[in-house]
Amino acid sequence: MGTSGSGKSTLLNLLGCLDTPTSGEYYLDGAKVREMGKAERAVLRNRKIGFVFQSYNLLPKTTAIENVELPLMYNVNVSATQRREKAIKSLVSVGLGDRLMHKSNQMSGGQMQRVAIARALVNDPVIILADEATGNLDTRTSYEILVLFQELHSTGRTIIFVTHNPEIAQFCSRNIILRDGHIVEDKMNEKVLSAKEVLDALPIEKE
């Protein structure tokens, strides 16, 4: 967390292997990132990191399966058949087993974000970077996405969630606050709220 200009995006770019640090070392799953060339970082990024963005970043006029298959197209070790199987499995895991052939313009914002999360998961990454991943969603849909993130975290996924919203921090196990490029607070959250409990308590919207 942090205000605009505090360094959140820069930190995310470093963690996502989009930029390299000018000093210090960053190890991702045992790999020393700073000494890698662009091609090596691209492979590491593709195999180890899942990205989820506020604006979904889905390809238009393509199906959910095709969007989720995209990261696997850059992996020569995955066949077309395996690619399709992995994409379907990933979409089913985020509750979109009945939306496999739907295109972006046939889905709600929450469904598009689930496709984006499925795409982030398809390579079985060691870390998921979520940049304001609920910023474009209504309250109920935001909690549905938070439920999904908490479920993923409970299975051992490392998720780094960048947000301006202090309410989101209550659903995270660790809160890190940045200011002017420095960490000014880093603490474990003693009481992590359950997104599912909050979601279940929300009033049902009438048609």
C-alpha positions as CSV (number, residue, x, y, z in Angstrom):
1,M,0.0,0.0,0.0
2,G,0.9,3.6,-0.3
3,T,-0.1,6.9,-2.0
4,S,0.6,7.6,-5.6
5,G,4.3,8.0,-6.2
6,S,5.3,5.9,-3.1
7,G,6.9,3.2,-5.2
8,K,4.2,0.5,-5.5
9,S,4.5,0.2,-9.3
10,T,8.3,0.3,-9.3
11,L,8.3,-2.5,-6.7
12,L,5.8,-4.5,-8.7
13,N,7.9,-4.1,-11.8
14,L,11.0,-5.3,-10.0
15,L,9.2,-8.3,-8.5
16,G,7.7,-9.1,-11.9
17,C,11.1,-9.1,-13.6
18,L,10.0,-6.2,-15.8
19,D,12.8,-4.0,-14.4
20,T,16.1,-4.9,-12.6
21,P,17.3,-3.3,-9.4
22,T,20.3,-0.9,-9.6
23,S,21.7,-2.4,-6.3
24,G,20.9,-5.2,-4.0
25,E,19.8,-8.7,-5.0
26,Y,16.4,-10.2,-5.9
27,Y,16.1,-14.0,-5.8
28,L,12.9,-15.5,-7.3
29,D,12.5,-19.2,-6.5
30,G,16.3,-19.4,-6.0
31,A,17.2,-17.6,-9.3
32,K,19.3,-14.5,-9.1
33,V,17.4,-12.0,-11.2
34,R,19.8,-9.0,-11.5
35,E,22.4,-10.9,-13.4
36,M,20.0,-12.1,-16.0
37,G,19.6,-10.8,-19.5
38,K,16.2,-9.7,-21.0
39,A,15.6,-13.1,-22.6
40,E,16.4,-15.0,-19.4
41,R,14.1,-12.7,-17.4
42,A,11.3,-13.2,-20.0
43,V,11.5,-16.9,-19.6
44,L,11.5,-16.6,-15.8
45,R,8.6,-14.2,-15.9
46,N,6.6,-16.6,-18.1
47,R,7.3,-19.7,-16.0
48,K,7.3,-18.3,-12.5
49,I,5.0,-15.3,-12.3
50,G,1.3,-14.6,-12.8
51,F,0.0,-11.1,-13.4
52,V,-3.5,-9.8,-12.7
53,F,-4.4,-6.3,-13.7
54,Q,-7.1,-3.8,-12.8
55,S,-8.1,-3.5,-16.5
56,Y,-8.1,-7.3,-17.0
57,N,-5.9,-7.0,-20.2
58,L,-7.8,-9.7,-22.1
59,L,-7.5,-10.1,-25.8
60,P,-10.7,-8.8,-27.5
61,K,-12.7,-11.1,-29.8
62,T,-11.1,-14.2,-28.3
63,T,-12.6,-16.8,-26.0
64,A,-11.8,-17.4,-22.4
65,I,-9.8,-20.5,-23.3
66,E,-7.8,-18.6,-25.9
67,N,-7.0,-15.8,-23.4
68,V,-5.9,-18.3,-20.8
69,E,-3.8,-20.3,-23.3
70,L,-1.7,-17.3,-24.2
71,P,1.1,-17.6,-21.6
72,L,1.6,-21.3,-22.6
73,M,2.1,-20.4,-26.2
74,Y,5.6,-19.1,-25.3
75,N,6.5,-22.4,-23.6
76,V,7.9,-24.8,-26.2
77,N,7.6,-27.7,-23.8
78,V,3.8,-27.5,-23.8
79,S,1.9,-29.1,-26.7
80,A,-1.3,-27.6,-28.1
81,T,-3.3,-30.4,-26.5
82,Q,-1.7,-29.8,-23.1
83,R,-2.2,-26.1,-23.5
84,R,-6.0,-26.6,-24.0
85,E,-6.2,-29.0,-21.1
86,K,-4.3,-26.6,-18.7
87,A,-6.5,-23.7,-19.8
88,I,-9.7,-25.5,-19.2
89,K,-8.5,-26.8,-15.8
90,S,-7.5,-23.2,-14.8
91,L,-10.8,-21.8,-15.8
92,V,-12.7,-24.5,-14.0
93,S,-10.7,-23.7,-10.8
94,V,-11.9,-20.1,-10.8
95,G,-15.5,-21.1,-11.4
96,L,-15.8,-20.5,-15.1
97,G,-16.3,-24.0,-16.4
98,D,-19.5,-22.9,-18.1
99,R,-17.9,-19.9,-19.8
100,L,-15.1,-21.5,-21.7
101,M,-16.1,-20.3,-25.1
102,H,-17.4,-16.9,-24.1
103,K,-15.7,-13.9,-25.5
104,S,-14.8,-10.8,-23.5
105,N,-17.9,-8.9,-24.7
106,Q,-20.1,-11.7,-23.4
107,M,-18.9,-11.6,-19.9
108,S,-19.3,-9.3,-16.8
109,G,-16.4,-7.5,-15.2
110,G,-16.2,-10.1,-12.5
111,Q,-16.1,-12.9,-15.1
112,M,-13.4,-11.1,-17.1
113,Q,-11.3,-10.7,-13.9
114,R,-11.7,-14.5,-13.2
115,V,-10.4,-15.2,-16.7
116,A,-7.4,-12.9,-16.0
117,I,-6.8,-14.8,-12.7
118,A,-7.1,-18.2,-14.6
119,R,-4.5,-16.9,-17.1
120,A,-2.2,-15.9,-14.2
121,L,-2.6,-19.4,-12.7
122,V,-2.2,-21.5,-15.9
123,N,1.6,-21.7,-15.7
124,D,1.5,-22.8,-12.0
125,P,3.5,-19.7,-10.9
126,V,5.3,-19.4,-7.7
127,I,4.0,-15.8,-7.2
128,I,0.9,-13.9,-8.3
129,L,1.2,-10.1,-8.7
130,A,-2.2,-8.4,-8.5
131,D,-2.3,-4.7,-9.3
132,E,-5.5,-3.1,-8.1
133,A,-7.3,-6.3,-9.1
134,T,-10.6,-5.2,-7.7
135,G,-10.4,-1.6,-8.7
136,N,-12.9,-1.8,-11.5
137,L,-15.5,-4.0,-9.8
138,D,-18.6,-3.4,-7.8
139,T,-18.7,-4.3,-4.1
140,R,-20.1,-7.8,-4.3
141,T,-17.9,-8.8,-7.2
142,S,-14.9,-7.4,-5.4
143,Y,-15.5,-9.7,-2.5
144,E,-16.0,-12.6,-4.8
145,I,-12.6,-12.0,-6.3
146,L,-11.1,-11.6,-2.8
147,V,-12.7,-14.9,-1.8
148,L,-10.9,-16.5,-4.7
149,F,-7.6,-14.9,-3.8
150,Q,-7.9,-16.1,-0.2
151,E,-8.7,-19.6,-1.4
152,L,-5.6,-19.5,-3.7
153,H,-3.5,-18.3,-0.8
154,S,-4.7,-21.1,1.5
155,T,-3.3,-23.6,-1.0
156,G,0.2,-22.1,-0.7
157,R,0.2,-19.4,-3.4
158,T,2.2,-16.3,-2.7
159,I,0.1,-13.3,-3.7
160,I,1.2,-9.7,-3.7
161,F,-1.8,-7.4,-3.9
162,V,-1.2,-3.7,-4.6
163,T,-4.0,-1.5,-3.6
164,H,-5.0,2.0,-2.6
165,N,-7.9,0.7,-0.6
166,P,-7.3,0.2,3.2
167,E,-10.3,-2.1,3.4
168,I,-8.4,-4.6,1.2
169,A,-5.6,-4.8,3.7
170,Q,-7.8,-6.3,6.2
171,F,-8.1,-9.5,4.1
172,C,-4.3,-9.9,3.7
173,S,-2.0,-11.7,6.1
174,R,0.8,-9.1,5.8
175,N,0.6,-5.4,5.2
176,I,3.5,-3.4,3.7
177,I,3.3,0.4,3.4
178,L,5.6,2.4,1.1
179,R,6.4,6.1,1.2
180,D,8.8,7.8,-1.2
181,G,10.3,4.5,-2.3
182,H,10.9,3.2,1.3
183,I,9.1,0.7,3.4
184,V,7.7,2.6,6.4
185,E,5.6,-0.2,7.8
186,D,5.7,-4.0,7.5
187,K,3.5,-6.0,9.9
188,M,1.7,-9.2,10.0
189,N,-2.1,-8.8,10.3
190,E,-3.1,-10.5,13.5
191,K,-6.8,-10.7,12.5
192,V,-7.3,-11.5,8.8
193,L,-10.9,-10.9,7.8
194,S,-12.7,-13.7,5.8
195,A,-13.9,-12.4,2.5
196,K,-16.4,-15.2,2.3
197,E,-18.0,-14.3,5.6
198,V,-18.3,-10.6,4.5
199,L,-19.7,-11.7,1.1
200,D,-22.2,-14.0,2.7
201,A,-23.4,-11.1,4.9
202,L,-24.0,-8.7,2.0
203,P,-27.7,-8.1,1.2
204,I,-29.0,-9.9,-1.9
205,E,-29.5,-7.5,-4.7
206,K,-33.0,-7.5,-6.1
207,E,-33.5,-7.6,-9.9
